[in-house]
Amino acid sequence: MRSILVQIPSGERRCTVAAAALESFAREIIDDLLFQAARAIPDGAAAGQVEATLTFTVMLDPVTGDLRINR
């Protein structure tokens, strides 16, 4: 899952996210992060620190007011 829908009820400051969808999205993010970090390590390199960056796009649905977060 590379996107998640976040429902924000009118007049509320809290959002609703299905637990299974949130878990799946979090697993996908962690998998992507680990994969990027592994690819950043040069062949034959000693243990050390690497950098990985994840980018997200957040869009507001003009009809429902829900947020869609894409990876």
PDB file of N, H, CA, C and O in Angstrom:
ATOM      1  N   MET A   1       0.856  -1.175   0.000  1.00  0.00           N
ATOM      2  CA  MET A   1       0.000   0.000   0.000  1.00  0.00           C
ATOM      3  C   MET A   1       0.897   1.232   0.000  1.00  0.00           C
ATOM      4  O   MET A   1       1.692   1.424   0.919  1.00  0.00           O
ATOM      5  N   ARG A   2       0.773   2.041  -1.000  1.00  0.00           N
ATOM      6  H   ARG A   2       0.127   1.885  -1.747  1.00  0.00           H
ATOM      7  CA  ARG A   2       1.599   3.235  -1.092  1.00  0.00           C
ATOM      8  C   ARG A   2       0.803   4.509  -0.851  1.00  0.00           C
ATOM      9  O   ARG A   2       1.311   5.612  -1.053  1.00  0.00           O
ATOM     10  N   SER A   3      -0.435   4.359  -0.420  1.00  0.00           N
ATOM     11  H   SER A   3      -0.848   3.463  -0.256  1.00  0.00           H
ATOM     12  CA  SER A   3      -1.219   5.536  -0.053  1.00  0.00           C
ATOM     13  C   SER A   3      -2.178   5.159   1.064  1.00  0.00           C
ATOM     14  O   SER A   3      -2.493   3.987   1.270  1.00  0.00           O
ATOM     15  N   ILE A   4      -2.628   6.167   1.773  1.00  0.00           N
ATOM     16  H   ILE A   4      -2.371   7.120   1.607  1.00  0.00           H
ATOM     17  CA  ILE A   4      -3.571   5.937   2.870  1.00  0.00           C
ATOM     18  C   ILE A   4      -4.574   7.081   2.884  1.00  0.00           C
ATOM     19  O   ILE A   4      -4.217   8.230   2.621  1.00  0.00           O
ATOM     20  N   LEU A   5      -5.813   6.771   3.187  1.00  0.00           N
ATOM     21  H   LEU A   5      -6.103   5.838   3.400  1.00  0.00           H
ATOM     22  CA  LEU A   5      -6.867   7.768   3.253  1.00  0.00           C
ATOM     23  C   LEU A   5      -7.116   8.122   4.717  1.00  0.00           C
ATOM     24  O   LEU A   5      -7.327   7.244   5.555  1.00  0.00           O
ATOM     25  N   VAL A   6      -7.088   9.406   5.008  1.00  0.00           N
ATOM     26  H   VAL A   6      -6.917  10.119   4.327  1.00  0.00           H
ATOM     27  CA  VAL A   6      -7.325   9.894   6.365  1.00  0.00           C
ATOM     28  C   VAL A   6      -8.611  10.702   6.347  1.00  0.00           C
ATOM     29  O   VAL A   6      -8.698  11.724   5.667  1.00  0.00           O
ATOM     30  N   GLN A   7      -9.595  10.250   7.083  1.00  0.00           N
ATOM     31  H   GLN A   7      -9.523   9.420   7.636  1.00  0.00           H
ATOM     32  CA  GLN A   7     -10.883  10.938   7.118  1.00  0.00           C
ATOM     33  C   GLN A   7     -10.914  11.922   8.284  1.00  0.00           C
ATOM     34  O   GLN A   7     -10.618  11.571   9.426  1.00  0.00           O
ATOM     35  N   ILE A   8     -11.276  13.148   7.970  1.00  0.00           N
ATOM     36  H   ILE A   8     -11.516  13.433   7.043  1.00  0.00           H
ATOM     37  CA  ILE A   8     -11.371  14.185   8.995  1.00  0.00           C
ATOM     38  C   ILE A   8     -12.820  14.671   9.025  1.00  0.00           C
ATOM     39  O   ILE A   8     -13.242  15.420   8.144  1.00  0.00           O
ATOM     40  N   PRO A   9     -13.579  14.249  10.034  1.00  0.00           N
ATOM     41  CA  PRO A   9     -14.977  14.674  10.120  1.00  0.00           C
ATOM     42  C   PRO A   9     -15.088  16.191  10.258  1.00  0.00           C
ATOM     43  O   PRO A   9     -14.242  16.836  10.878  1.00  0.00           O
ATOM     44  N   SER A  10     -16.126  16.737   9.681  1.00  0.00           N
ATOM     45  H   SER A  10     -16.813  16.213   9.177  1.00  0.00           H
ATOM     46  CA  SER A  10     -16.357  18.180   9.720  1.00  0.00           C
ATOM     47  C   SER A  10     -16.387  18.693  11.158  1.00  0.00           C
ATOM     48  O   SER A  10     -17.076  18.136  12.012  1.00  0.00           O
ATOM     49  N   GLY A  11     -15.644  19.742  11.411  1.00  0.00           N
ATOM     50  H   GLY A  11     -15.083  20.195  10.717  1.00  0.00           H
ATOM     51  CA  GLY A  11     -15.626  20.366  12.733  1.00  0.00           C
ATOM     52  C   GLY A  11     -14.777  19.639  13.757  1.00  0.00           C
ATOM     53  O   GLY A  11     -14.739  20.051  14.916  1.00  0.00           O
ATOM     54  N   GLU A  12     -14.098  18.578  13.373  1.00  0.00           N
ATOM     55  H   GLU A  12     -14.128  18.242  12.432  1.00  0.00           H
ATOM     56  CA  GLU A  12     -13.286  17.786  14.306  1.00  0.00           C
ATOM     57  C   GLU A  12     -11.803  18.095  14.144  1.00  0.00           C
ATOM     58  O   GLU A  12     -11.363  18.525  13.078  1.00  0.00           O
ATOM     59  N   ARG A  13     -11.042  17.874  15.200  1.00  0.00           N
ATOM     60  H   ARG A  13     -11.400  17.523  16.066  1.00  0.00           H
ATOM     61  CA  ARG A  13      -9.595  18.006  15.150  1.00  0.00           C
ATOM     62  C   ARG A  13      -8.918  16.637  15.149  1.00  0.00           C
ATOM     63  O   ARG A  13      -7.692  16.544  15.092  1.00  0.00           O
ATOM     64  N   ARG A  14      -9.714  15.592  15.211  1.00  0.00           N
ATOM     65  H   ARG A  14     -10.710  15.667  15.257  1.00  0.00           H
ATOM     66  CA  ARG A  14      -9.190  14.232  15.196  1.00  0.00           C
ATOM     67  C   ARG A  14      -9.501  13.610  13.844  1.00  0.00           C
ATOM     68  O   ARG A  14     -10.447  14.003  13.162  1.00  0.00           O
ATOM     69  N   CYS A  15      -8.696  12.642  13.477  1.00  0.00           N
ATOM     70  H   CYS A  15      -7.928  12.323  14.032  1.00  0.00           H
ATOM     71  CA  CYS A  15      -8.919  11.981  12.200  1.00  0.00           C
ATOM     72  C   CYS A  15      -9.202  10.497  12.425  1.00  0.00           C
ATOM     73  O   CYS A  15      -8.938   9.947  13.494  1.00  0.00           O
ATOM     74  N   THR A  16      -9.740   9.875  11.395  1.00  0.00           N
ATOM     75  H   THR A  16      -9.954  10.322  10.526  1.00  0.00           H
ATOM     76  CA  THR A  16     -10.048   8.460  11.446  1.00  0.00           C
ATOM     77  C   THR A  16      -9.234   7.746  10.376  1.00  0.00           C
ATOM     78  O   THR A  16      -9.259   8.127   9.206  1.00  0.00           O
ATOM     79  N   VAL A  17      -8.514   6.709  10.787  1.00  0.00           N
ATOM     80  H   VAL A  17      -8.494   6.400  11.738  1.00  0.00           H
ATOM     81  CA  VAL A  17      -7.748   5.877   9.857  1.00  0.00           C
ATOM     82  C   VAL A  17      -8.007   4.427  10.244  1.00  0.00           C
ATOM     83  O   VAL A  17      -7.914   4.064  11.417  1.00  0.00           O
ATOM     84  N   ALA A  18      -8.326   3.618   9.275  1.00  0.00           N
ATOM     85  H   ALA A  18      -8.401   3.912   8.322  1.00  0.00           H
ATOM     86  CA  ALA A  18      -8.540   2.194   9.545  1.00  0.00           C
ATOM     87  C   ALA A  18      -7.233   1.589  10.043  1.00  0.00           C
ATOM     88  O   ALA A  18      -6.183   1.786   9.431  1.00  0.00           O
ATOM     89  N   ALA A  19      -7.295   0.857  11.147  1.00  0.00           N
ATOM     90  H   ALA A  19      -8.148   0.697  11.644  1.00  0.00           H
ATOM     91  CA  ALA A  19      -6.082   0.290  11.766  1.00  0.00           C
ATOM     92  C   ALA A  19      -5.309  -0.598  10.797  1.00  0.00           C
ATOM     93  O   ALA A  19      -4.082  -0.517  10.733  1.00  0.00           O
ATOM     94  N   ALA A  20      -6.002  -1.437  10.047  1.00  0.00           N
ATOM     95  H   ALA A  20      -6.999  -1.503  10.099  1.00  0.00           H
ATOM     96  CA  ALA A  20      -5.326  -2.333   9.097  1.00  0.00           C
ATOM     97  C   ALA A  20      -4.637  -1.542   7.993  1.00  0.00           C
ATOM     98  O   ALA A  20      -3.537  -1.900   7.571  1.00  0.00           O
ATOM     99  N   ALA A  21      -5.271  -0.472   7.522  1.00  0.00           N
ATOM    100  H   ALA A  21      -6.164  -0.181   7.865  1.00  0.00           H
ATOM    101  CA  ALA A  21      -4.672   0.363   6.482  1.00  0.00           C
ATOM    102  C   ALA A  21      -3.437   1.079   7.015  1.00  0.00           C
ATOM    103  O   ALA A  21      -2.431   1.190   6.315  1.00  0.00           O
ATOM    104  N   LEU A  22      -3.511   1.561   8.245  1.00  0.00           N
ATOM    105  H   LEU A  22      -4.328   1.470   8.814  1.00  0.00           H
ATOM    106  CA  LEU A  22      -2.375   2.241   8.856  1.00  0.00           C
ATOM    107  C   LEU A  22      -1.202   1.280   9.039  1.00  0.00           C
ATOM    108  O   LEU A  22      -0.056   1.647   8.781  1.00  0.00           O
ATOM    109  N   GLU A  23      -1.476   0.061   9.480  1.00  0.00           N
ATOM    110  H   GLU A  23      -2.407  -0.238   9.690  1.00  0.00           H
ATOM    111  CA  GLU A  23      -0.425  -0.937   9.663  1.00  0.00           C
ATOM    112  C   GLU A  23       0.230  -1.289   8.325  1.00  0.00           C
ATOM    113  O   GLU A  23       1.453  -1.391   8.236  1.00  0.00           O
ATOM    114  N   SER A  24      -0.575  -1.470   7.306  1.00  0.00           N
ATOM    115  H   SER A  24      -1.569  -1.388   7.378  1.00  0.00           H
ATOM    116  CA  SER A  24      -0.047  -1.804   5.982  1.00  0.00           C
ATOM    117  C   SER A  24       0.811  -0.665   5.436  1.00  0.00           C
ATOM    118  O   SER A  24       1.881  -0.905   4.876  1.00  0.00           O
ATOM    119  N   PHE A  25       0.350   0.564   5.597  1.00  0.00           N
ATOM    120  H   PHE A  25      -0.519   0.759   6.052  1.00  0.00           H
ATOM    121  CA  PHE A  25       1.088   1.746   5.137  1.00  0.00           C
ATOM    122  C   PHE A  25       2.414   1.864   5.884  1.00  0.00           C
ATOM    123  O   PHE A  25       3.446   2.142   5.273  1.00  0.00           O
ATOM    124  N   ALA A  26       2.396   1.655   7.194  1.00  0.00           N
ATOM    125  H   ALA A  26       1.558   1.430   7.690  1.00  0.00           H
ATOM    126  CA  ALA A  26       3.619   1.735   8.002  1.00  0.00           C
ATOM    127  C   ALA A  26       4.623   0.664   7.582  1.00  0.00           C
ATOM    128  O   ALA A  26       5.820   0.937   7.497  1.00  0.00           O
ATOM    129  N   ARG A  27       4.151  -0.537   7.322  1.00  0.00           N
ATOM    130  H   ARG A  27       3.179  -0.759   7.392  1.00  0.00           H
ATOM    131  CA  ARG A  27       5.051  -1.613   6.867  1.00  0.00           C
ATOM    132  C   ARG A  27       5.692  -1.257   5.534  1.00  0.00           C
ATOM    133  O   ARG A  27       6.884  -1.486   5.327  1.00  0.00           O
ATOM    134  N   GLU A  28       4.905  -0.700   4.640  1.00  0.00           N
ATOM    135  H   GLU A  28       3.937  -0.513   4.807  1.00  0.00           H
ATOM    136  CA  GLU A  28       5.413  -0.297   3.321  1.00  0.00           C
ATOM    137  C   GLU A  28       6.488   0.782   3.463  1.00  0.00           C
ATOM    138  O   GLU A  28       7.511   0.741   2.780  1.00  0.00           O
ATOM    139  N   ILE A  29       6.249   1.737   4.346  1.00  0.00           N
ATOM    140  H   ILE A  29       5.418   1.770   4.901  1.00  0.00           H
ATOM    141  CA  ILE A  29       7.231   2.808   4.577  1.00  0.00           C
ATOM    142  C   ILE A  29       8.533   2.230   5.131  1.00  0.00           C
ATOM    143  O   ILE A  29       9.619   2.584   4.673  1.00  0.00           O
ATOM    144  N   ILE A  30       8.421   1.352   6.106  1.00  0.00           N
ATOM    145  H   ILE A  30       7.539   1.064   6.479  1.00  0.00           H
ATOM    146  CA  ILE A  30       9.623   0.743   6.702  1.00  0.00           C
ATOM    147  C   ILE A  30      10.368  -0.089   5.666  1.00  0.00           C
ATOM    148  O   ILE A  30      11.595  -0.029   5.593  1.00  0.00           O
ATOM    149  N   ASP A  31       9.642  -0.866   4.863  1.00  0.00           N
ATOM    150  H   ASP A  31       8.645  -0.915   4.922  1.00  0.00           H
ATOM    151  CA  ASP A  31      10.281  -1.654   3.805  1.00  0.00           C
ATOM    152  C   ASP A  31      11.020  -0.751   2.818  1.00  0.00           C
ATOM    153  O   ASP A  31      12.159  -1.033   2.448  1.00  0.00           O
ATOM    154  N   ASP A  32      10.369   0.336   2.394  1.00  0.00           N
ATOM    155  H   ASP A  32       9.443   0.565   2.695  1.00  0.00           H
ATOM    156  CA  ASP A  32      11.005   1.274   1.463  1.00  0.00           C
ATOM    157  C   ASP A  32      12.254   1.899   2.069  1.00  0.00           C
ATOM    158  O   ASP A  32      13.281   2.027   1.402  1.00  0.00           O
ATOM    159  N   LEU A  33      12.159   2.285   3.326  1.00  0.00           N
ATOM    160  H   LEU A  33      11.325   2.182   3.868  1.00  0.00           H
ATOM    161  CA  LEU A  33      13.293   2.909   3.997  1.00  0.00           C
ATOM    162  C   LEU A  33      14.472   1.945   4.110  1.00  0.00           C
ATOM    163  O   LEU A  33      15.609   2.325   3.831  1.00  0.00           O
ATOM    164  N   LEU A  34      14.216   0.715   4.512  1.00  0.00           N
ATOM    165  H   LEU A  34      13.292   0.406   4.739  1.00  0.00           H
ATOM    166  CA  LEU A  34      15.284  -0.274   4.627  1.00  0.00           C
ATOM    167  C   LEU A  34      15.893  -0.600   3.267  1.00  0.00           C
ATOM    168  O   LEU A  34      17.108  -0.765   3.154  1.00  0.00           O
ATOM    169  N   PHE A  35      15.059  -0.695   2.238  1.00  0.00           N
ATOM    170  H   PHE A  35      14.073  -0.562   2.329  1.00  0.00           H
ATOM    171  CA  PHE A  35      15.551  -0.989   0.900  1.00  0.00           C
ATOM    172  C   PHE A  35      16.439   0.153   0.402  1.00  0.00           C
ATOM    173  O   PHE A  35      17.512  -0.098  -0.146  1.00  0.00           O
ATOM    174  N   GLN A  36      16.009   1.398   0.583  1.00  0.00           N
ATOM    175  H   GLN A  36      15.137   1.602   1.028  1.00  0.00           H
ATOM    176  CA  GLN A  36      16.818   2.548   0.159  1.00  0.00           C
ATOM    177  C   GLN A  36      18.145   2.587   0.900  1.00  0.00           C
ATOM    178  O   GLN A  36      19.188   2.857   0.305  1.00  0.00           O
ATOM    179  N   ALA A  37      18.103   2.321   2.186  1.00  0.00           N
ATOM    180  H   ALA A  37      17.256   2.102   2.670  1.00  0.00           H
ATOM    181  CA  ALA A  37      19.339   2.337   2.983  1.00  0.00           C
ATOM    182  C   ALA A  37      20.288   1.243   2.504  1.00  0.00           C
ATOM    183  O   ALA A  37      21.490   1.479   2.388  1.00  0.00           O
ATOM    184  N   ALA A  38      19.767   0.057   2.227  1.00  0.00           N
ATOM    185  H   ALA A  38      18.790  -0.135   2.322  1.00  0.00           H
ATOM    186  CA  ALA A  38      20.612  -1.048   1.763  1.00  0.00           C
ATOM    187  C   ALA A  38      21.238  -0.723   0.406  1.00  0.00           C
ATOM    188  O   ALA A  38      22.401  -1.048   0.171  1.00  0.00           O
ATOM    189  N   ARG A  39      20.485  -0.090  -0.480  1.00  0.00           N
ATOM    190  H   ARG A  39      19.540   0.175  -0.289  1.00  0.00           H
ATOM    191  CA  ARG A  39      21.017   0.284  -1.792  1.00  0.00           C
ATOM    192  C   ARG A  39      22.081   1.366  -1.699  1.00  0.00           C
ATOM    193  O   ARG A  39      22.932   1.470  -2.582  1.00  0.00           O
ATOM    194  N   ALA A  40      22.050   2.171  -0.647  1.00  0.00           N
ATOM    195  H   ALA A  40      21.359   2.086   0.071  1.00  0.00           H
ATOM    196  CA  ALA A  40      23.012   3.271  -0.491  1.00  0.00           C
ATOM    197  C   ALA A  40      24.382   2.793  -0.018  1.00  0.00           C
ATOM    198  O   ALA A  40      25.354   3.545  -0.083  1.00  0.00           O
ATOM    199  N   ILE A  41      24.469   1.559   0.455  1.00  0.00           N
ATOM    200  H   ILE A  41      23.679   0.948   0.508  1.00  0.00           H
ATOM    201  CA  ILE A  41      25.740   1.030   0.951  1.00  0.00           C
ATOM    202  C   ILE A  41      26.555   0.518  -0.235  1.00  0.00           C
ATOM    203  O   ILE A  41      26.101  -0.363  -0.965  1.00  0.00           O
ATOM    204  N   PRO A  42      27.746   1.061  -0.430  1.00  0.00           N
ATOM    205  CA  PRO A  42      28.581   0.583  -1.535  1.00  0.00           C
ATOM    206  C   PRO A  42      29.031  -0.858  -1.300  1.00  0.00           C
ATOM    207  O   PRO A  42      29.164  -1.295  -0.156  1.00  0.00           O
ATOM    208  N   ASP A  43      29.262  -1.587  -2.379  1.00  0.00           N
ATOM    209  H   ASP A  43      29.153  -1.232  -3.308  1.00  0.00           H
ATOM    210  CA  ASP A  43      29.756  -2.967  -2.280  1.00  0.00           C
ATOM    211  C   ASP A  43      31.079  -2.983  -1.529  1.00  0.00           C
ATOM    212  O   ASP A  43      31.963  -2.170  -1.799  1.00  0.00           O
ATOM    213  N   GLY A  44      31.213  -3.909  -0.589  1.00  0.00           N
ATOM    214  H   GLY A  44      30.494  -4.570  -0.370  1.00  0.00           H
ATOM    215  CA  GLY A  44      32.454  -4.069   0.151  1.00  0.00           C
ATOM    216  C   GLY A  44      32.710  -2.998   1.191  1.00  0.00           C
ATOM    217  O   GLY A  44      33.812  -2.918   1.734  1.00  0.00           O
ATOM    218  N   ALA A  45      31.709  -2.168   1.481  1.00  0.00           N
ATOM    219  H   ALA A  45      30.814  -2.233   1.040  1.00  0.00           H
ATOM    220  CA  ALA A  45      31.898  -1.095   2.461  1.00  0.00           C
ATOM    221  C   ALA A  45      31.843  -1.654   3.883  1.00  0.00           C
ATOM    222  O   ALA A  45      31.147  -2.631   4.159  1.00  0.00           O
ATOM    223  N   ALA A  46      32.590  -1.012   4.768  1.00  0.00           N
ATOM    224  H   ALA A  46      33.155  -0.219   4.544  1.00  0.00           H
ATOM    225  CA  ALA A  46      32.537  -1.363   6.187  1.00  0.00           C
ATOM    226  C   ALA A  46      31.224  -0.818   6.763  1.00  0.00           C
ATOM    227  O   ALA A  46      30.563   0.021   6.151  1.00  0.00           O
ATOM    228  N   ALA A  47      30.870  -1.302   7.928  1.00  0.00           N
ATOM    229  H   ALA A  47      31.407  -1.983   8.426  1.00  0.00           H
ATOM    230  CA  ALA A  47      29.654  -0.825   8.589  1.00  0.00           C
ATOM    231  C   ALA A  47      29.761   0.678   8.818  1.00  0.00           C
ATOM    232  O   ALA A  47      30.827   1.189   9.162  1.00  0.00           O
ATOM    233  N   GLY A  48      28.679   1.358   8.631  1.00  0.00           N
ATOM    234  H   GLY A  48      27.814   0.943   8.351  1.00  0.00           H
ATOM    235  CA  GLY A  48      28.671   2.806   8.837  1.00  0.00           C
ATOM    236  C   GLY A  48      27.278   3.351   8.639  1.00  0.00           C
ATOM    237  O   GLY A  48      26.315   2.597   8.497  1.00  0.00           O
ATOM    238  N   GLN A  49      27.180   4.634   8.631  1.00  0.00           N
ATOM    239  H   GLN A  49      27.963   5.246   8.746  1.00  0.00           H
ATOM    240  CA  GLN A  49      25.898   5.312   8.533  1.00  0.00           C
ATOM    241  C   GLN A  49      25.576   5.610   7.069  1.00  0.00           C
ATOM    242  O   GLN A  49      26.454   6.027   6.313  1.00  0.00           O
ATOM    243  N   VAL A  50      24.330   5.400   6.670  1.00  0.00           N
ATOM    244  H   VAL A  50      23.617   5.061   7.284  1.00  0.00           H
ATOM    245  CA  VAL A  50      23.866   5.752   5.337  1.00  0.00           C
ATOM    246  C   VAL A  50      22.639   6.646   5.475  1.00  0.00           C
ATOM    247  O   VAL A  50      22.032   6.732   6.542  1.00  0.00           O
ATOM    248  N   GLU A  51      22.291   7.300   4.390  1.00  0.00           N
ATOM    249  H   GLU A  51      22.784   7.230   3.523  1.00  0.00           H
ATOM    250  CA  GLU A  51      21.160   8.214   4.420  1.00  0.00           C
ATOM    251  C   GLU A  51      20.082   7.715   3.467  1.00  0.00           C
ATOM    252  O   GLU A  51      20.387   7.267   2.362  1.00  0.00           O
ATOM    253  N   ALA A  52      18.841   7.788   3.884  1.00  0.00           N
ATOM    254  H   ALA A  52      18.593   8.152   4.782  1.00  0.00           H
ATOM    255  CA  ALA A  52      17.704   7.424   3.042  1.00  0.00           C
ATOM    256  C   ALA A  52      16.631   8.488   3.227  1.00  0.00           C
ATOM    257  O   ALA A  52      16.411   8.973   4.337  1.00  0.00           O
ATOM    258  N   THR A  53      15.970   8.845   2.141  1.00  0.00           N
ATOM    259  H   THR A  53      16.149   8.452   1.239  1.00  0.00           H
ATOM    260  CA  THR A  53      14.947   9.888   2.182  1.00  0.00           C
ATOM    261  C   THR A  53      13.645   9.351   1.620  1.00  0.00           C
ATOM    262  O   THR A  53      13.637   8.718   0.564  1.00  0.00           O
ATOM    263  N   LEU A  54      12.559   9.595   2.307  1.00  0.00           N
ATOM    264  H   LEU A  54      12.565  10.110   3.164  1.00  0.00           H
ATOM    265  CA  LEU A  54      11.229   9.236   1.818  1.00  0.00           C
ATOM    266  C   LEU A  54      10.460  10.526   1.554  1.00  0.00           C
ATOM    267  O   LEU A  54      10.536  11.477   2.332  1.00  0.00           O
ATOM    268  N   THR A  55       9.719  10.547   0.451  1.00  0.00           N
ATOM    269  H   THR A  55       9.657   9.774  -0.181  1.00  0.00           H
ATOM    270  CA  THR A  55       8.930  11.719   0.087  1.00  0.00           C
ATOM    271  C   THR A  55       7.452  11.349   0.104  1.00  0.00           C
ATOM    272  O   THR A  55       7.068  10.278  -0.367  1.00  0.00           O
ATOM    273  N   PHE A  56       6.636  12.230   0.641  1.00  0.00           N
ATOM    274  H   PHE A  56       6.948  13.099   1.023  1.00  0.00           H
ATOM    275  CA  PHE A  56       5.200  12.014   0.716  1.00  0.00           C
ATOM    276  C   PHE A  56       4.474  13.171   0.041  1.00  0.00           C
ATOM    277  O   PHE A  56       4.940  14.310   0.054  1.00  0.00           O
ATOM    278  N   THR A  57       3.327  12.856  -0.548  1.00  0.00           N
ATOM    279  H   THR A  57       2.949  11.930  -0.559  1.00  0.00           H
ATOM    280  CA  THR A  57       2.449  13.872  -1.111  1.00  0.00           C
ATOM    281  C   THR A  57       1.135  13.798  -0.343  1.00  0.00           C
ATOM    282  O   THR A  57       0.566  12.719  -0.180  1.00  0.00           O
ATOM    283  N   VAL A  58       0.659  14.940   0.125  1.00  0.00           N
ATOM    284  H   VAL A  58       1.121  15.817  -0.007  1.00  0.00           H
ATOM    285  CA  VAL A  58      -0.602  14.986   0.850  1.00  0.00           C
ATOM    286  C   VAL A  58      -1.589  15.809   0.022  1.00  0.00           C
ATOM    287  O   VAL A  58      -1.330  16.963  -0.318  1.00  0.00           O
ATOM    288  N   MET A  59      -2.736  15.181  -0.296  1.00  0.00           N
ATOM    289  H   MET A  59      -2.946  14.244  -0.019  1.00  0.00           H
ATOM    290  CA  MET A  59      -3.749  15.857  -1.102  1.00  0.00           C
ATOM    291  C   MET A  59      -5.066  15.892  -0.340  1.00  0.00           C
ATOM    292  O   MET A  59      -5.403  14.952   0.380  1.00  0.00           O
ATOM    293  N   LEU A  60      -5.793  16.962  -0.502  1.00  0.00           N
ATOM    294  H   LEU A  60      -5.520  17.725  -1.088  1.00  0.00           H
ATOM    295  CA  LEU A  60      -7.100  17.112   0.115  1.00  0.00           C
ATOM    296  C   LEU A  60      -8.166  16.858  -0.942  1.00  0.00           C
ATOM    297  O   LEU A  60      -8.167  17.495  -1.995  1.00  0.00           O
ATOM    298  N   ASP A  61      -9.071  15.926  -0.659  1.00  0.00           N
ATOM    299  H   ASP A  61      -9.070  15.408   0.196  1.00  0.00           H
ATOM    300  CA  ASP A  61     -10.174  15.654  -1.576  1.00  0.00           C
ATOM    301  C   ASP A  61     -11.171  16.809  -1.432  1.00  0.00           C
ATOM    302  O   ASP A  61     -11.713  17.020  -0.346  1.00  0.00           O
ATOM    303  N   PRO A  62     -11.419  17.554  -2.507  1.00  0.00           N
ATOM    304  CA  PRO A  62     -12.300  18.726  -2.402  1.00  0.00           C
ATOM    305  C   PRO A  62     -13.756  18.374  -2.113  1.00  0.00           C
ATOM    306  O   PRO A  62     -14.508  19.216  -1.621  1.00  0.00           O
ATOM    307  N   VAL A  63     -14.162  17.146  -2.409  1.00  0.00           N
ATOM    308  H   VAL A  63     -13.552  16.461  -2.808  1.00  0.00           H
ATOM    309  CA  VAL A  63     -15.554  16.745  -2.195  1.00  0.00           C
ATOM    310  C   VAL A  63     -15.777  16.252  -0.773  1.00  0.00           C
ATOM    311  O   VAL A  63     -16.696  16.712  -0.095  1.00  0.00           O
ATOM    312  N   THR A  64     -14.935  15.310  -0.308  1.00  0.00           N
ATOM    313  H   THR A  64     -14.188  14.936  -0.859  1.00  0.00           H
ATOM    314  CA  THR A  64     -15.146  14.706   1.007  1.00  0.00           C
ATOM    315  C   THR A  64     -14.370  15.393   2.117  1.00  0.00           C
ATOM    316  O   THR A  64     -14.722  15.265   3.290  1.00  0.00           O
ATOM    317  N   GLY A  65     -13.307  16.127   1.758  1.00  0.00           N
ATOM    318  H   GLY A  65     -13.021  16.231   0.805  1.00  0.00           H
ATOM    319  CA  GLY A  65     -12.466  16.750   2.776  1.00  0.00           C
ATOM    320  C   GLY A  65     -11.450  15.794   3.373  1.00  0.00           C
ATOM    321  O   GLY A  65     -10.727  16.163   4.298  1.00  0.00           O
ATOM    322  N   ASP A  66     -11.383  14.566   2.858  1.00  0.00           N
ATOM    323  H   ASP A  66     -11.971  14.266   2.107  1.00  0.00           H
ATOM    324  CA  ASP A  66     -10.424  13.580   3.349  1.00  0.00           C
ATOM    325  C   ASP A  66      -9.024  13.896   2.820  1.00  0.00           C
ATOM    326  O   ASP A  66      -8.869  14.512   1.766  1.00  0.00           O
ATOM    327  N   LEU A  67      -8.026  13.468   3.561  1.00  0.00           N
ATOM    328  H   LEU A  67      -8.152  12.968   4.417  1.00  0.00           H
ATOM    329  CA  LEU A  67      -6.642  13.599   3.123  1.00  0.00           C
ATOM    330  C   LEU A  67      -6.198  12.277   2.531  1.00  0.00           C
ATOM    331  O   LEU A  67      -6.522  11.217   3.067  1.00  0.00           O
ATOM    332  N   ARG A  68      -5.464  12.325   1.436  1.00  0.00           N
ATOM    333  H   ARG A  68      -5.201  13.186   1.001  1.00  0.00           H
ATOM    334  CA  ARG A  68      -4.827  11.139   0.873  1.00  0.00           C
ATOM    335  C   ARG A  68      -3.339  11.385   0.931  1.00  0.00           C
ATOM    336  O   ARG A  68      -2.821  12.352   0.372  1.00  0.00           O
ATOM    337  N   ILE A  69      -2.659  10.478   1.629  1.00  0.00           N
ATOM    338  H   ILE A  69      -3.080   9.693   2.084  1.00  0.00           H
ATOM    339  CA  ILE A  69      -1.204  10.567   1.785  1.00  0.00           C
ATOM    340  C   ILE A  69      -0.593   9.494   0.900  1.00  0.00           C
ATOM    341  O   ILE A  69      -0.851   8.304   1.077  1.00  0.00           O
ATOM    342  N   ASN A  70       0.221   9.931  -0.055  1.00  0.00           N
ATOM    343  H   ASN A  70       0.431  10.898  -0.198  1.00  0.00           H
ATOM    344  CA  ASN A  70       0.855   9.013  -1.000  1.00  0.00           C
ATOM    345  C   ASN A  70       2.353   8.948  -0.747  1.00  0.00           C
ATOM    346  O   ASN A  70       2.989   9.940  -0.391  1.00  0.00           O
ATOM    347  N   ARG A  71       2.889   7.774  -0.936  1.00  0.00           N
ATOM    348  H   ARG A  71       2.372   6.968  -1.225  1.00  0.00           H
ATOM    349  CA  ARG A  71       4.338   7.566  -0.853  1.00  0.00           C
ATOM    350  C   ARG A  71       4.832   7.287  -2.230  1.00  0.00           C
ATOM    351  O   ARG A  71       6.029   7.076  -2.425  1.00  0.00           O
TER     352      ARG A  71
END
